Amino acid sequence: MKLVVLILNKVEKLEEILEGFIEVGVSGATIIDSIGMGHVLAEEVPIFAGLRFMFAGARPHNKTIISVIKEEKEKEVINLIKKIIGDLNQPGTGIIFTLQLDQVEGLKPEI
């Protein structure tokens, strides 16, 4: 099993990504409201307030999506996400990574 983590800056794409997950057989995910460190530093820490220009155009909030998937679904899920949000190397899109899971309990059984 794998844990796929997507930090989604293009929050307007959330619904499309979740619909895509269903289409490729990923039936569960957790969505967390999140905020980047740069935004917190620039907006809430006075000593860094002068650095706001460095974060111009950055989105103030994002969504973090986590899902436990079968290992054989990993490439399909990553390709789906890239198709929806575009080149992840471009600023303001997001970050995706996967982690190998040694043990998983509590998932609903597949039908």
N, C-alpha and C positions, 0 to 999 in steps of 0.2 A: 504494500500500500504506500501511497505518497500523500504528502500534504502539499497542496498547491496554495500559494499565498499571492494575492494580487493587491497591490496598493494602487488603487485606481484614481488618478487625478481627473480624468474626464468622467465625472460623476453622471453626466447626462447619458452615458453609455451603459449604466448599471443594468437597466431593464433588459436591454438587448443581450448583454452578457449572460444574465440569468436565464433568459429564453434559450440562448445557445447551449448553455449547460444542459438543460432539459433535453434538447435535440440530440446531444451526443451521449446521453445516458448518465449524466451527473445529476443525481436527484436531491442533493443536499449541499448547502453552503451556509456559512455564517457571515453576515455583513456587519462590520463595525464602523461607526463614524470615527474618523481619525483626522489628525492635523499634523502637518509637517513641522519639524524642528525649526526650519528657517522662518516660518510664519510666526511661531511663538517667540523666537528671539527678536524678530523685527518689530513685532507689535506689543509684546508684553514685558520685555526686559529692557529697561531704559538705556543701559549701557550700549546695547546693540541697535537702538532706534535709528541711528544714523546710517545703518546699513540697509535700510528698506529698499534703496535703489537696486541692490543686488538681487532682490526677490521680486522685482517688477514683473508683472504678468503671471506670477505664481498664484495658484488657486489656494484660497484660504483653508479649504476643507477638502478631504478626500474620503474615499470608502476603502476599507480593507476587507477583502473577501478571502475567506479560508474555506477549503474543502478537502475532505479525505476522498481520494480517488484510487481506482485500481491502477497499478503501474502501467498497464497497457493503454490506458487512456491519456497518459501524460502528454504525449506529442499532439494528440488531437485537441486537447484542451488548450494547450499553449498556442497552437495554430489558430484556433477559434478566437482566442483573445486578441492575437495580433491582427487577425482579419478585421475585427471590430474596431479596435482602438488605433491601429496603425503601428508604425515603427516605434518600438519602445526606446530606441536610442534618441528620439526627439524629445526635447524638454516638454514637460507638462502632460505627458501621456500616462506614465505609471512605471511600476517595477513589478516583475513577476519572478518568483523562484519556487522551487520544489524541494522538499525534504523527504528522505527515506524514513518510513515509520516501521519500527521493529514490532510494535504490538498495538493493536487497535481493538477496543471493546466498546460496546454500546451503540454500534451502528445498526440501523434496522436491516433485517435480512432482505436480500434482493428477491424479487418475484421471478 
